[in-house]
Structures are given as structure tokens and as C-alpha cells.
């Protein structure tokens, strides 16, 4: 006869299968991004007109709604990257890529 499976293991497997961990992870990255840009002078504007895209191979994509914001983000790239690495050490964020796109 087989041993019963602990409920923690069952729930963990269910969350992984249904993608709940990815949703929570995406929300954590979004929150870290908002906190990182909030420290900048134009933080409110940047937070309102940007969104987090995909995280692939250590590169986090940030989508900006206007080309002027792309320049501002590029200017603060090193500081933003440092803040994100500090807030999300387990995500392995090595680079930021900014692109123009629809926000909200």
C-alpha cells in the first residue's frame, strides 16, 4: 500500500500545472518595477506609461508607451537594473530591454 501524499505536495503540483506560480511571479516583477521607477524623479510618469513584458534568458523587457520615455529609461537603465536585481535576486535579471508598445 502506498503512503498518502502530503497536501502541500499536492497543492504545489496543482499550482505548477495551472500556472499560478507564473502569475504570482509576474505580479512580483511588476511590483518590483513600479518600486524601482518610483525612486526616479519622473517615477510617477514612468510607472503610468510603462509595463513589464517578458523575462527571457535574463533579459527583462519593459514596454513604454512613448518614444521619449524610451530615452529616459535608457538614461536610468543601470540604476533600474540594480534596483530590480536587489528586489528580485532569484529571477536572474541580467539586462533590461526597452521597446515601444501599447501600455494598458
N, C-alpha and C positions, 0 to 999 in steps of 0.2 A: 504494500500500500504506500502511496506517495504522501509526502508531508504537505500540509496546507501551505499555500503561498501567502506570505505576509501582504497585508493590504497596501502597504507603502510601495511594494514592488509592482503590484497590480496597477495602482494609480500612476506610478511613474511610467510604466509601459503604455498605458492608455493616453497619457498626456503627450508622450513622444509620437505615438501613432496619429493622434488627432492634430498635431502641430501646435499645441498650446504653449510649449516651451519656446517655439519661434515667435509667437505673438508676444509673450512676456519679454523676450529678448529684444524684439523690435521696439517695444514700449520703453525699455530701459535705455536703448540707444537714442531714441527720440528725446527722452527726458535729459540725458547727458548732453545732447546737442543744444537744447534750449538753455541749459545751465551754462554751457561754455560760451554761447553767444551773448548771454545776459551780462557777462563781465565786460563786454566791449562798450564803447561809447554809443555806438549805433545798435546796441543789442536788441532793443525792442523792435526796431525796423527789420533787422536781420531775422529775428525769430518769427516775425509775422510773415515774411516773404521768402522763407526757405523751408525746405523739408528734407528729411533724411531719405535717401534712396537705398540702394542695395549695398551690402557689405560682402565683397568678394575678394578672396586672396589677400586679405589685409588692407584693402583699399575701400574706404567708406565714401560713397557717392552722396553729394549734397546737391540738391536741386534748388536753383534760385529763380525767382520769377522775373528778374530784370537783369540786363547785362551790366549795369552799373554795380549791382550787388556782387556780381562775379568778381569784379576788380577789388571791391572792398574785402571780400572773403579771401581772395588770393593774398592780399596785403597782410592779413592776420592768420594765415594758414599755420605757421609754426606754433603760435600761441594756442590756437584752437586744437591742433593736433595734440599738443602737450596736455591740455585740459581733458580731452577725450581719453587719452591713454591713462591718465590718473583716475578718472571716473570709471573706466571700463577696462581694467588691466587684463581680464580674461578674454577679451574679444580679439586681441591681437591686431589692433588698428595700427597700420604702419604708414598709411598715406591717406590724404583727402583728395578727392577729385570733385571739382565743381563743374556743374553744367547748367545750361539754361533749360527751363521747362515749366510746365504748369504746376502751380502751388495751390492746393485746395480746390 
